Amino acid sequence: MARDIDRRDFLTLAGTAAGAAAVAGCSGGEGTPTGDDGSGGGDGDDGDDGGTDTGTPLPEPETRVGYLERANRVLNEEVPWIYLNRQYSVYGKSADVNWEARRDERIDGYAIEPTGDRDSVQITQSAMDSGLDPHDHRETPTDNIVLQAYEGLLSRDREGKVVQELATGYERLEPGRVRFDLRSGVSFHSGDSLTKEDVAFSINRIVDPEVGGLDSPQSDQLAGVTGAEPADGDSAVVVESEGINPVVFALFATYCDVMNRSWVEDNDEAYINSHMNGTGPFQLAEYEQDVSVTYEAYGDYWKDGAPADELVITAASEASTRVNQLVSGETDVIVNVPPQNISQVDGADNAEISPVPSTRVIYNAMIYDREPFDSVQFRRAMNYAVDLESIIESVLSGFADATSQPTLEGFTGYNSDLDPYPYDPEEAERLVEESGYAGAEIELHTPNGRYLKDLEIAQAVVGYIDELENVSASVNQRDFGNLTDVLLDGDITTGPAFYLIGWGNATFDASQTLIPLLTSDGSLTSYKNDRVDELIDQAQSMGGGEPGTDS
Amino acid sequence: MGRFLAKRVIQGMAVVLGVVTVVFLLRYVTPGNPVDFIAPLDASQETRRRIAEDLGLNRPLYRQYVDYVGDLLTGDMGYSYRSRTPVRPRVLAKVPATLELALAATLVAVALSIPLGVISATQRHGPADYGATLFSLVGISTPNFWLGVMLVIVFAVQFDVFPTSTRPVGLLDAVGNLVVVAGPERGWALPLDASGFLADLRSWLAYITLPAITLGTYFTALITRLTRSGMLDQLGEGYVRAARAKGLPETLVRYRHALRNTLIPVITVVGLQMGTLVGGAVITEAVFDWPGLGTLVIDAIGNRDWPLIQGSLVVIGIGFVVVNIVVDALYATLDPQVMD
């Protein structure tokens, strides 16, 4: 069968399951299951050993979650990756504030509570914003800066569960159409009330290059959404998607800040990028580009006012600089404390470390059709060869979790029956012999400094593999831009056969990791397996349990 | 003198054009497509293509170069890839902080090194000389990043004498509080808010002290050695002996005659070093999170934000050229033979 990796289909990426028709026996998407919170157990899938190539096959799953869990099981057995670790976000926090970190790498100033007679709170990030237009960027530092002032329809709590924000109810009307009921009594910082026209306009501004004077780089974040319009009569908005788009609510819980239509239309790009007009708990007081953003609590916020009267966000790219600021009491929350600085923060009496599991997985991809990685035995051997627990302990100071599958714990579709591969070098050597690739020489390509301790992790992995009698391994440090260039050119044959990379997925849905990384058409795929493609197509053709609905 | 300066200015423009050209050539060989730094990993090919088109990246490089130089002549430095805001105001906003730091470091260096060098030369082989020589050796060998971090740990974290980093107010703002600031957004600021002004100035001084010492140490050591050897040379010259024979007081001989002649090469080195400092003291700025050109360039390089890299380097190039012209002019005044 010819490889057709060059078929880069945007719709499939978007999870709209354009190719789902190939799968028999499930029309999918009929009816609108609501009320099922989507985190219910799997599909009776509790066999403790492989269902794909040994023993009796497991029964076919029945729910979307079941299909995703089954895909994760197959991927645990077929090991397209060396499963490494879930990254943690390690924050530092001063003793003068009460605050619990979130899992999605976002800092919510509303949750920072100054104690004593303090009324101002400062956050030090590693970088400043790339402009204040909430629809015109795609990185965490800017997210954190705009999110203090802007809000979306839905949001997430600290664990990542979907909660209501500007929407009070949401339901699937039919495949491809969902409806959000809007909260009343919400006002923008400019004083205008929030209307359904504002919400529809905001969604369209992201997905439609013709709307709102902006070709938004966030259109992929609302993948599959084609547009929105105000509902007739009620204070509600109807959102249209191509296909059933089972993750639509998960997307809106993470993305799409609501803006004021008239404010956007009356002002130019430069103004929108240097001012803010949202519905959030903080309004902009002063903006000094590249230096600092100062906010004050918004008096007419629809919830209780923010605990802090003033919020300041600054940045320092050097980790030790941030740590020194924290321990001298100059700032309250700092991001990304690297392992070597943890003891300095923990040792200070006015500061502490605040670690939280993030939504980012670090892994080693092994291109499925390149020697020696085209042998499943060899790929399994690589997983047995690496002492993951030791790497987590020594390189990452324990702030990481070992993974057994591409999907992280707590995500929709995570399969809780799977365990990480144990460290077993003898088994690894035996499997290498079995694979017929004894004596193989492999090279792990890794960025340096892009992810926490990426190079050190790569060196440790290669060290373990190199210890095997019958494999030799080495590290090749690559410039991140140079590496992503070859990985993202849409051609699986141009990149390295074996590389380390990290993948963040703030939607908490397995599909948004599996589709881009492990299906035939993924933008960053290293793998092709008809069974996995079929399971994911199946999952994406079903309106799964809607997250967080309590109606 | 006028002709001499005009020639220098024209040469300077050629240098700046050279900088721009080299940066454009670097774009050819630098790995990493700017789109990769703007779009996330999971962006679709379609999104990536749109971004590239938006930024004009799909036009041939020579066209981009010609357009850029053309715009530059009109003072337009283009738009940042990452933030899509104009480059010029962003770069110019960083100039004061960089100049403040460069001047403060120079001040620290000159104030310390010239007396040290003179003492060292006049008390040759005495304890003071050995002390000063040792200090220079240590100063020249100490890397900035280590010194900066140590100063912070000792004087900011342990003893809390100075703040660590991220200054709240620049000199211009501090001084600006003395004058009336009228603006559509601020209304009328209170004039002559003396207490606030003093507090701002104090804060500015507190924040600049450690970075200035960090940046000035190498510089101090260099000029101390230069002053010492220059002074020793001059003190051995015939005119010094003649002056002493005439019965002039020793202080007059040393400071009026010998030191003046010693300072000619010192001024050159100070000028050239200042040029380097104007280029943004990258490491020192990073340690103290100083909002200058060095920090901006590093961020821009990290994001492959070429317009911002170019804009910063053009401004740095201009700074270098200006400092050099000033040094040449001073030199020509001190030693008219230079102009020939």
Interface residues (C-beta under 8 A of the other chain):
Chain A: R8 F10 L13 A14 T124 A127 D129 S130 G131 D136 R138 E139 P209 D215 P217 S219 D220 E269 A270 N273 S274 Q289 D290 V291 T314 A315 A316 S317 E318 S320 T321 N324 Q325 V327 S328 E330 T331 D479 F480 G481 N482 T484 D485 L488 G490 I501 W503 Q512 P516 S523 L524
Chain B: P31 G32 N33 D36 F37 I38 A39 P40 L41 D42 A43 S44 Q45 E46 T47 R48 R50 I51 D54 S80 R82 S83 R84 T85 P86 R90 A93 K94 V149 V152 I153 A156 V157 D160 P163 T164 S165 T166 A286 V287 F288 D289 P291 T295 L296 I298 D299 R304
